[in-house]
Every structure is written in structure tokens, then in C-alpha cells.
């Protein structure tokens, strides 16, 4: 049986021209009055907007300006201070009301939530905080509370770490932080070369990363109900190897900046690029989702392959990049994000609804994810799409800010029209990817 705490019951009458302010606090003393608390909050929000002023000057369109202004304020709610065994540090909560801080979500969200909004010192704190938890070349899946044992069942969080650091350095040119983090990054690459948990290891035959064991879910498509892994993706997932190739090139760049040997990373990247050709499905004209699975190569059309186009370093030739974008546009694109599976697939589920088991079964089987608008529009930008078209694609999500979790972006939507918002009503990477895109358009 569920138990709910009723803290208080308040009743008040409001008359025309009057207002009522309620002030609640978890602080034991020195609680400001409601009026003082409102002034403090207004001043704080104005400081957030001042830091993000370059984003607000990019448009004179009222809808765009209001949406970006609200997203800047929304971004702040996800950045929190965490106490851990080594002290205090910053991290990012994946969403409200029920998500904790996840390594994957944090690294994907960092460029949009804190770099695009002009808060680079927070990015530095987050990157250094997570470095303290790297173990056997892996970032934790969830950030552990004091006294808890971290879980490392993720293959992509660690690879997103390289892209987050690349974005941070691109914004700040902070060589000191890069120098501090470089030994950790070097150790990560070494662990992936020789193999770490859950058979995450470099295949010397093709230069690609293999990951997975029976009963495990290691990618962002990570639903597991009991012993049932809905989308196991054991083998060589396409986005994992796009991230691996990107990480190796980032590592070579970092080494050169620090005047350290970069040749080995260039060679690994070259080998990965050659091996990545195995993902191309010449019949369908897009990438396999996973190759070398226990059941062969998986030809399912999913949005994961967009990362092979959208990341800073792409392993695909330009014509294949265009074909990937074309296929994802035709089958996966909706006004509010991308479907997680093509409607032509027999396992496609058009709605995210019902009891928990039914929702879990549909979570990555056609459900639309708002954060995927980021990789999609970045991929469009990479192949030369005009900025005006990219901005137009964001307008449905701007309108969404006033229809569900007010002022924020929902985690998921139904795969079929009218694409009702579902899941978490305030999701970090949904907010973050719009801000990252806006900063770069």
C-alpha cells in the first residue's frame, strides 16, 4: 500500500487586487519572509538570464525569445550539489519528479545546461566530480549517495564524457582542467582496449567496441523488467562505436594540445573508421543498429545511427551521412522529437500508456524522445541545412513548454499523432539539447 504524507491544509480567500504569498523552507533558521524570498528568487533568475544573454539576443521572434528565456531558467533546476565520499561536487539530475543523476544524462546534458547558458565553472565542477568515480575505465551509471556502491552498467556514459570535455574545452580553452583530466581519459582508453566489465572491449579484428552480456542493458535503450531486457543490443551498437570513434579523435586532439603523444589515438581512430564501414546496410541505405549480435546483424531503423553523423567527428562519408538523415527524416521524425523505432518494424508500439509493464515494453519501441531532436538537427546542420530551417523545427517544442510540464520539456511522447506528452514532465537532456542547438545555430 502506498503511504502519502499530508503536511498541511491551507485555506485562504483572495479578493480582487490582493495577493497571498506562501513561503516554505527546509532551513532551520533565518528563513526570509515571503516577500524577501520572492525578491531573492527574482534577483537569482535575472543573474541566470544575464549569464545566458547571448542566447536571448539571437532572435527578435517573440515565441523564440520567450521559449529560450524559459529554458534558461528551466535548465538551472537540474544542476545540483552532491555530497559524496570525497566532499561536495556538482552533478545533473536527469529529470523530475523521479529521476536521479545518471552519468549518461549528465554528460549529454552538460553542454546545453551549463555551457550554452554561460556557466562554465559549473561544467568544470561536474567533469571533475565524475572523474573521481571512474573505475576500470568506466563512469558510473548512477551517481552514488554517501555510503552507496556505484553501479557501472553503462557503456556510453564514459564515451559521452569525452564529448562533454571537448565541448568544455572548446568553450573555455581551460588547459589546466584538461591536464588534470587527461590521465583519467588515457586510463579509460586503455581499459577499453584490454577489456573491462560486461565484455566491453575493443575487437582487434575491426577496431570496434563490443559490449554486453545476457540479461544486461548497457546502452541508453536500457529498460529491464524482471529478467526481460526489452532492447538488449548485445554486440556492437552503432552509436557506441560512433562515440568510440569520436572519443579517440577527441583524445588525439587533447594529447596534441598538451604536447603528448597522439599517434596511438589517431591509429585507433583510423582503424575504427575502417571498421565502421561494416555498419552500412547497402540494401536499406542506412546503418545497422547493432552488428555481431548473438542473432546476427540487426537491421532495425532506429535513431541511434544519427550520432554517427551529428557528433564532432563522423566515421561516415558525406553521402552516407545524407542517406542516414534522409531515412530518419522519413520514418522517425515527428514535430517533438524522433521515434525510437520505425513504424514499419513489427515491434513498433505507437503509444506509451497503460500499466508499468506495457509502458516499459514500448519505451524504446516507437516512443518519441525529445532529446533526439538534438542529434537530428545537429546532423542536418552537418550536411548543410540552413539555420532558418533548423530553427523552424524547434517551434513545436517551444509551443510544448506551455502544455504539459509548464516551462520544461517532457521526456517522451506517443509515437503516433497527436504525440501526447508522456513520462517525466521535466527532462534535463530535452531542455539541454534545445539550448545546445540554439547556441550553435
Buried (B, 14 or more C-beta within 10 A) or exposed (E): EEEEEEEEEEEEEEEEEEEEEEEEEEEEEEEBEBEEBEEEEEEEBEEBBEBBEEBBEBBEEEEBBBBBBBBBBBBBBBBEEBEBEEEEBBBBBBBBEEBBBBBBBBBBBBBBBBBBBBBBEBBBBBBBBBBEBBEEBBBBBBBBEEEEEBEBBBBBBBBBBBBBBBBBBEBBEBEEBBEBBBEBBBEBBEBBBEBBBBBBBBBEEBBBBBBBEEEBBBBBBBBBEEEEBBBBBBBBBBBBBBBBBBBBBBBBBBBEBEEBEBEBBBEBBBBBBEBBEBBBBEEEBBBBBBBBBEEEBBBBBBBBBBBBBBBBBBBBEEEBBBBBBEBBEEBBBBBBBBBBBBBEBEBBBBBBEEEEEEBBBBBBBBBBBBBBBBBBBBBBBBBEBEEEEBBEBBBBBBEBBEEBBEBBBBBBBBBBEEBBBBBBBBBBBBBBBBBBBBBBB
